[in-house]
Amino acid sequence: MLLSRSQTVEIGGHSIEFGPRGMRRCADGFESRPYTQFELRPVTPYIGVEIHGVDLRDPSAEVIDELRRALLEWKVVFFRDQQITGAQHRDFARHWGELEIHPLLPQGEVPEVVHFERGEDNPGTENIWHIDVTWQKRPPLGSVLRALEVPPAGGDTLWADMGNAYDCLPDAIKERIEGKVAVHDFVPSFGRAMSPEKLEQMQEMFPPVEHPIVRTHPETGRKTLFVNSLFTTHIPDIDPVEGAALLRQLVDQAKVPDFQCRFRWQPNSIAFWDNRATQHYAASDYFPHRRVMERVAILGDVPA
């Protein structure tokens, strides 16, 4: 049940909302049961939980079953002190399905592992709210990101709960976007650094795709807001000016701190997030220090 005591005031011609919002951790009907295989330490009441007492190098079937449930309930789960190899990283992610080999990002020693190395010569550029690879027909189910080297301070990653982001939209906006789709494209981001020849080749392979603005999570049944600043370009079949204003309002939902959790990285920390239910943002506040990460993504379904 959604309970809301938030208030709205008009300041300078703008509506400002404050106070408790109507939020929930799970979809109605989701059964939240005790966990017996590990300890949970919530980061916030709604999104994000640290899991302790698990070795990801060789998890049992019972541990994997409870991790599946924890991921659906908390949307992003965190682990500390996991000294795993690239192959073990890949093998852990495989418990959730077929893995992605990203066509536009550098690979690590294992083909399924994407290697991110940021520093003085290559500053971080992931500081924009986004959902991974929504420019493909089957965006990832989720991603498993591990820290190899972290700066002495900064470089945190934030996640936003897009179920609560949708729930807290005004009813008039929900009615306006019901059943509508938005267009997603890699060109405004990855395409900017490509030569014209390379761009043309990649556009033939990965043309723009349409996804529902509001998708239904295939496992929990919860409605989530499925547009993002990095890859969503426009809403078709609507006046371009009105559509641009509407899209700005929708993507700005991820920026509300009430919907977010924040993770401070340490070497050998791991974050595993549900890409169908969240957006994320990597703070680029550590220049010129180094930040080295590796990620494995799990293929998802066609958003519906």
C-alpha positions as CSV (number, residue, x, y, z in Angstrom):
1,M,0.0,0.0,0.0
2,L,1.3,3.5,-0.9
3,L,1.1,6.0,1.9
4,S,2.0,9.7,1.2
5,R,2.2,12.7,3.5
6,S,4.2,14.9,1.1
7,Q,3.1,18.5,0.7
8,T,3.4,20.8,-2.3
9,V,4.0,24.5,-2.3
10,E,4.2,27.0,-5.2
11,I,7.5,29.0,-5.2
12,G,8.4,31.3,-8.1
13,G,5.8,29.6,-10.3
14,H,7.1,26.1,-9.6
15,S,5.6,23.3,-7.6
16,I,7.9,22.1,-4.8
17,E,7.2,18.8,-3.1
18,F,8.5,17.9,0.3
19,G,7.8,15.6,3.2
20,P,7.5,11.8,3.2
21,R,6.7,10.3,-0.3
22,G,4.5,7.3,-1.0
23,M,7.2,4.7,-1.4
24,R,7.5,0.9,-1.1
25,R,10.4,-1.6,-1.4
26,C,8.5,-4.3,-3.2
27,A,5.6,-4.6,-5.6
28,D,2.2,-5.4,-3.9
29,G,2.0,-9.2,-3.4
30,F,5.8,-9.7,-3.3
31,E,6.6,-12.1,-0.4
32,S,9.4,-10.8,1.8
33,R,10.8,-13.7,3.7
34,P,13.7,-14.0,6.1
35,Y,17.1,-14.8,4.6
36,T,19.0,-17.7,6.2
37,Q,22.2,-18.0,4.0
38,F,23.7,-14.5,4.8
39,E,23.3,-11.3,6.7
40,L,21.7,-8.2,5.1
41,R,22.5,-4.6,6.1
42,P,20.2,-2.2,4.2
43,V,21.7,1.0,2.8
44,T,18.2,2.6,2.6
45,P,14.8,1.3,3.5
46,Y,13.8,0.9,-0.2
47,I,16.9,0.3,-2.4
48,G,20.4,-1.2,-1.7
49,V,21.6,-3.8,0.7
50,E,25.0,-5.0,1.7
51,I,25.3,-8.8,2.0
52,H,27.8,-10.3,4.4
53,G,28.8,-13.9,4.9
54,V,29.0,-15.0,1.3
55,D,32.0,-16.1,-0.8
56,L,31.2,-15.5,-4.5
57,R,33.9,-17.7,-5.7
58,D,31.8,-20.8,-5.2
59,P,28.3,-20.0,-3.9
60,S,26.0,-22.9,-3.2
61,A,22.6,-23.3,-4.9
62,E,20.9,-22.2,-1.7
63,V,22.9,-19.0,-1.6
64,I,22.1,-18.3,-5.3
65,D,18.4,-18.8,-4.7
66,E,18.4,-16.3,-1.8
67,L,20.5,-13.8,-3.8
68,R,17.9,-14.0,-6.6
69,R,15.3,-13.0,-4.1
70,A,17.4,-10.3,-2.6
71,L,18.1,-8.7,-6.0
72,L,14.4,-8.5,-6.8
73,E,13.6,-7.1,-3.3
74,W,16.4,-4.6,-3.0
75,K,17.3,-3.8,-6.7
76,V,21.0,-3.6,-6.0
77,V,23.1,-5.8,-3.7
78,F,26.6,-5.1,-2.5
79,F,29.5,-7.3,-1.4
80,R,32.8,-6.5,0.3
81,D,36.2,-8.2,0.2
82,Q,35.5,-10.5,-2.7
83,Q,38.9,-11.5,-4.1
84,I,37.8,-13.1,-7.3
85,T,39.3,-13.6,-10.7
86,G,37.8,-12.4,-14.0
87,A,36.7,-16.0,-14.7
88,Q,35.0,-16.3,-11.3
89,H,33.4,-12.9,-11.9
90,R,32.0,-14.2,-15.2
91,D,30.9,-17.6,-13.7
92,F,29.0,-15.9,-10.8
93,A,27.0,-13.7,-13.3
94,R,26.2,-16.8,-15.4
95,H,23.9,-18.0,-12.6
96,W,21.4,-15.4,-13.9
97,G,21.6,-16.2,-17.6
98,E,23.4,-15.7,-20.9
99,L,26.1,-13.0,-20.8
100,E,26.6,-9.9,-22.9
101,I,29.7,-9.2,-24.9
102,H,29.5,-5.4,-25.3
103,P,30.1,-4.3,-28.8
104,L,31.4,-0.8,-27.9
105,L,33.4,-1.1,-24.7
106,P,36.9,-2.6,-24.1
107,Q,37.1,-6.1,-22.8
108,G,39.2,-7.5,-20.0
109,E,41.1,-10.8,-20.1
110,V,37.8,-12.6,-20.2
111,P,35.7,-11.6,-23.3
112,E,32.5,-11.2,-21.2
113,V,34.3,-8.8,-18.8
114,V,34.3,-5.1,-19.7
115,H,37.3,-3.2,-18.4
116,F,37.0,0.4,-17.2
117,E,40.2,2.3,-16.4
118,R,39.9,5.9,-15.5
119,G,42.6,8.4,-14.5
120,E,44.6,11.4,-15.4
121,D,44.7,10.5,-19.1
122,N,41.2,9.1,-19.3
123,P,38.8,10.9,-16.9
124,G,35.5,9.3,-15.9
125,T,32.5,10.0,-18.1
126,E,29.9,7.8,-16.5
127,N,28.5,10.7,-14.4
128,I,25.1,10.8,-16.0
129,W,22.0,8.9,-14.9
130,H,21.4,5.9,-17.2
131,I,20.1,2.4,-17.7
132,D,22.7,0.2,-19.4
133,V,22.4,-0.5,-23.1
134,T,18.8,0.5,-23.6
135,W,19.7,1.1,-27.3
136,Q,19.5,-2.7,-27.9
137,K,16.3,-4.6,-28.2
138,R,17.3,-6.7,-25.2
139,P,18.8,-4.5,-22.6
140,P,20.7,-6.3,-19.8
141,L,18.8,-8.0,-17.0
142,G,21.5,-6.7,-14.7
143,S,25.2,-6.0,-14.2
144,V,27.9,-7.2,-11.8
145,L,30.6,-4.5,-11.2
146,R,33.7,-5.1,-9.2
147,A,36.4,-2.6,-8.0
148,L,40.0,-3.4,-8.7
149,E,41.5,0.0,-7.8
150,V,39.7,3.0,-6.2
151,P,40.7,6.6,-5.5
152,P,41.5,7.7,-1.9
153,A,38.1,9.5,-1.9
154,G,35.3,10.0,-4.3
155,G,34.3,7.7,-7.2
156,D,31.0,6.6,-5.5
157,T,28.2,5.1,-7.5
158,L,24.5,5.9,-7.0
159,W,21.5,3.9,-7.9
160,A,17.9,5.1,-8.3
161,D,14.8,3.0,-7.7
162,M,12.7,3.5,-10.9
163,G,9.7,1.7,-9.4
164,N,9.3,4.4,-6.7
165,A,10.2,7.0,-9.3
166,Y,7.2,5.8,-11.3
167,D,4.9,5.4,-8.3
168,C,5.6,9.0,-7.2
169,L,4.7,10.6,-10.5
170,P,1.6,12.8,-10.6
171,D,-1.5,10.8,-11.7
172,A,-1.9,13.1,-14.7
173,I,1.6,12.2,-15.9
174,K,1.0,8.5,-15.4
175,E,-2.1,8.8,-17.6
176,R,-0.2,10.7,-20.2
177,I,2.6,8.1,-20.6
178,E,0.4,5.0,-20.3
179,G,1.0,2.8,-23.3
180,K,3.5,5.2,-24.9
181,V,7.0,4.3,-26.2
182,A,10.3,6.3,-26.3
183,V,13.2,6.0,-28.8
184,H,16.6,4.8,-27.5
185,D,19.9,5.3,-29.5
186,F,23.6,5.0,-28.9
187,V,24.6,7.8,-31.2
188,P,24.3,10.8,-28.8
189,S,26.8,9.0,-26.4
190,F,29.0,6.4,-28.0
191,G,28.6,7.8,-31.5
192,R,30.2,11.1,-30.7
193,A,33.7,9.6,-30.7
194,M,33.3,7.5,-33.9
195,S,34.5,8.3,-37.3
196,P,31.7,8.8,-39.9
197,E,32.5,5.5,-41.5
198,K,32.5,3.6,-38.1
199,L,29.3,5.4,-37.1
200,E,27.5,4.4,-40.3
201,Q,28.6,0.8,-39.8
202,M,27.4,0.7,-36.2
203,Q,24.1,2.4,-37.0
204,E,23.4,-0.4,-39.5
205,M,24.1,-3.0,-36.8
206,F,22.3,-1.1,-34.0
207,P,19.5,1.2,-35.3
208,P,17.3,3.1,-32.8
209,V,14.8,1.0,-30.9
210,E,11.5,1.8,-29.2
211,H,10.8,0.7,-25.6
212,P,7.8,1.3,-23.4
213,I,8.2,4.4,-21.2
214,V,6.7,2.4,-18.4
215,R,7.8,-1.2,-18.4
216,T,6.5,-4.1,-16.3
217,H,9.2,-6.0,-14.5
218,P,9.1,-9.5,-15.8
219,E,9.6,-11.2,-12.4
220,T,8.0,-8.9,-9.9
221,G,5.2,-7.4,-12.0
222,R,6.1,-3.9,-10.8
223,K,5.8,-0.9,-13.1
224,T,9.1,1.0,-13.5
225,L,10.0,4.2,-15.4
226,F,12.2,3.1,-18.4
227,V,13.7,6.2,-19.9
228,N,17.1,7.7,-19.2
229,S,19.2,10.8,-20.0
230,L,22.0,9.0,-21.8
231,F,20.2,6.9,-24.4
232,T,16.5,8.0,-24.7
233,T,16.3,10.6,-27.5
234,H,12.6,11.4,-27.9
235,I,9.0,10.3,-27.6
236,P,7.4,9.7,-31.0
237,D,3.8,10.5,-32.0
238,I,3.8,13.6,-29.7
239,D,4.5,17.3,-30.4
240,P,8.4,17.6,-30.3
241,V,8.4,20.5,-27.9
242,E,5.9,18.9,-25.6
243,G,7.6,15.6,-25.9
244,A,11.0,17.1,-24.9
245,A,9.5,18.8,-21.9
246,L,7.8,15.6,-20.8
247,L,11.0,13.5,-21.3
248,R,13.0,16.0,-19.2
249,Q,10.4,15.6,-16.4
250,L,10.6,11.8,-16.6
251,V,14.4,11.5,-16.6
252,D,14.6,14.0,-13.8
253,Q,12.8,11.5,-11.5
254,A,16.1,9.6,-11.1
255,K,17.7,12.7,-9.6
256,V,15.4,12.7,-6.5
257,P,17.6,11.6,-3.5
258,D,14.6,9.9,-1.8
259,F,14.7,7.2,-4.6
260,Q,18.5,6.7,-4.4
261,C,21.2,4.8,-2.5
262,R,25.0,5.5,-2.7
263,F,27.9,3.1,-2.4
264,R,31.4,3.9,-1.3
265,W,33.8,1.6,-3.2
266,Q,36.7,-0.3,-1.7
267,P,39.1,-2.7,-3.5
268,N,37.4,-6.0,-4.1
269,S,33.9,-4.6,-3.5
270,I,31.1,-5.8,-5.9
271,A,27.8,-4.3,-6.8
272,F,25.1,-6.3,-8.6
273,W,22.1,-4.3,-9.8
274,D,18.8,-5.1,-11.5
275,N,19.0,-3.1,-14.8
276,R,15.2,-3.5,-15.3
277,A,14.4,-1.7,-12.0
278,T,17.2,0.9,-11.5
279,Q,19.3,3.7,-13.0
280,H,22.9,4.4,-11.9
281,Y,25.4,7.3,-11.9
282,A,29.1,7.0,-11.3
283,A,30.4,10.2,-9.7
284,S,33.4,11.6,-11.6
285,D,34.9,13.6,-8.7
286,Y,38.2,11.8,-8.3
287,F,40.3,13.3,-11.1
288,P,43.3,12.8,-11.5
289,H,43.2,9.7,-9.3
290,R,42.7,6.2,-10.8
291,R,39.6,4.2,-10.7
292,V,39.7,0.7,-12.3
293,M,36.5,-1.4,-12.5
294,E,35.3,-4.5,-14.4
295,R,31.8,-5.4,-15.3
296,V,29.8,-8.4,-16.5
297,A,26.3,-7.8,-17.9
298,I,23.6,-10.5,-18.1
299,L,21.3,-10.4,-21.2
300,G,17.7,-9.5,-20.5
301,D,14.4,-9.8,-22.2
302,V,12.5,-7.4,-24.6
303,P,10.9,-4.7,-22.3
304,A,7.1,-5.1,-22.2
